[in-house]
Amino acid sequence: MQQLNQTDPGGRIAKLDPSVQITVRDHVHRILRAAIIGGKFAPDEKINERQLAEQFGVSTTPIKEALRQLESEGLVQTLPRRGVIIRFNMGWAEEMILARAALESMIGHLAAKRVSDDACQALQATVRLMETATISGNADELIALNETFHEQIHRASRCEYLARLIERQQFYDASIRRVIHSDPAERERALGEHRAIAEAIVERNPDRAERSMRDHVVRSGDIYLAIVFGKKEDI
């Protein structure tokens, strides 16, 4: 599996997008969070706030604010005489994956109980689009369809609270997903898992939907850990 390049500090941070209508602090937070969780910073690495400010083209104020928010999420830590360091590591990532698996599997269970006929048709249509994108190897389309697939299941579950909790567990950025979808065998495995999840929901089988979703999220998490941390064993 391809490894991400972590050698160029300046290349680790994406540029601010002026078309995104959010505060500078929130934009900085979003980009830094994706970089940290994407393995662009090493565990215990010290954060240089001035360097980040220069790379973003902003003052240090939104950098400090974003780092405080990241600290509240447990991704960084402020230490006496050391400053802000990266706290995110493989153990933390494993816990996030297991939390995501628990939430998504419960959503899958509820979706199979509550899904409407129209929602079933929409989910099946998305799987058909996934089949086409899997054959063509269009990574960007697969990324978008994966988001659509899970959002449809979230809506079908009619459980807004759990869906919001899941949103906070989103941490595979596009660069990670592109690496995953560059592997034809992995694309086929993911398609098979999405089919199994959709079939269980359409057939209103909550236990099978829950199990299929949990297996899918955990296996996807194992691939993420292999890409970012070089982990070979399953969670």
C-alpha positions, 0 to 999 in steps of 0.5 A, spaced: 500 500 500 502 506 498 505 511 503 503 518 504 509 523 503 511 526 510 518 529 509 516 536 506 513 540 512 511 546 507 507 541 503 503 538 509 498 543 509 493 545 504 491 552 502 486 556 504 480 556 500 477 563 499 470 560 496 469 556 503 464 561 507 467 559 514 471 563 519 479 563 518 479 559 525 474 554 523 478 553 516 485 553 519 482 547 524 479 543 519 485 543 515 490 542 521 485 536 523 485 533 516 493 533 516 494 531 523 489 525 522 492 523 515 499 522 518 502 528 516 505 530 523 509 525 527 506 523 534 510 528 539 512 532 533 512 540 536 508 545 532 511 551 530 505 556 530 509 562 526 511 557 521 504 555 520 501 562 520 506 563 514 504 557 510 496 559 511 498 566 510 494 569 517 496 571 523 498 567 529 491 568 532 487 563 528 492 558 529 492 559 536 485 558 536 485 552 532 490 549 536 486 550 542 480 546 539 484 541 537 487 540 544 479 539 546 479 534 541 485 530 544 489 531 538 494 536 540 497 537 547 500 543 550 506 542 555 510 546 559 517 549 556 515 544 550 509 548 547 504 544 543 505 537 540 502 532 536 498 527 541 495 523 535 498 516 535 496 509 532 492 507 539 488 514 539 486 512 531 484 505 533 480 508 538 477 513 533 475 507 528 472 503 534 468 508 536 466 510 529 464 502 528 460 502 534 456 508 531 455 506 524 453 499 526 447 502 530 445 506 525 445 501 520 441 497 525 436 502 525 436 504 518 434 496 517 428 497 521 426 504 519 428 505 512 422 507 507 421 504 500 423 510 497 430 510 501 431 503 499 431 505 491 435 511 492 440 506 496 440 501 491 441 506 485 447 509 489 450 502 489 449 501 482 453 508 481 458 505 485 459 499 481 460 503 475 465 507 478 469 501 481 470 499 474 472 505 471 477 506 477 474 513 478 477 515 485 474 522 486 467 519 484 468 513 489 469 518 495 463 522 493 459 516 492 461 513 499 459 519 502 452 519 499 451 512 501 453 513 508 449 519 508 443 515 505 443 510 511 444 516 516 437 519 514 434 512 513 435 511 520 432 517 522 436 518 528 439 525 528 443 524 534 447 518 532 448 521 525 451 528 528 456 524 533 458 520 527 460 527 523 465 528 529 468 521 527 469 523 520 477 523 519 479 520 513 481 525 508 481 525 501 488 524 500 487 517 504 481 515 500 485 516 494 490 512 496 485 506 498 481 507 491 488 506 487 488 499 489 483 495 484 482 489 489 481 494 495 475 497 490 472 490 489 472 489 496 469 495 498 464 494 493 462 488 496 461 490 503 457 496 500 452 491 497 452 487 503 450 493 507 445 495 502 442 488 501 441 487 509 438 494 509 433 493 503 431 486 506 430 489 513 435 485 517 437 489 522 442 484 525 445 483 519 446 490 517 449 492 524 454 486 523 456 488 515 457 495 517 461 494 523 465 489 519 466 494 513 468 500 518 473 496 522 476 493 515 477 500 512 480 502 519 485 497 518 487 499 511 487 507 514 492 504 520 496 501 515 497 507 510 498 512 516 502 508 521 504 502 517 500 497 522 500 490 519 495 487 524 488 487 525 484 491 530 
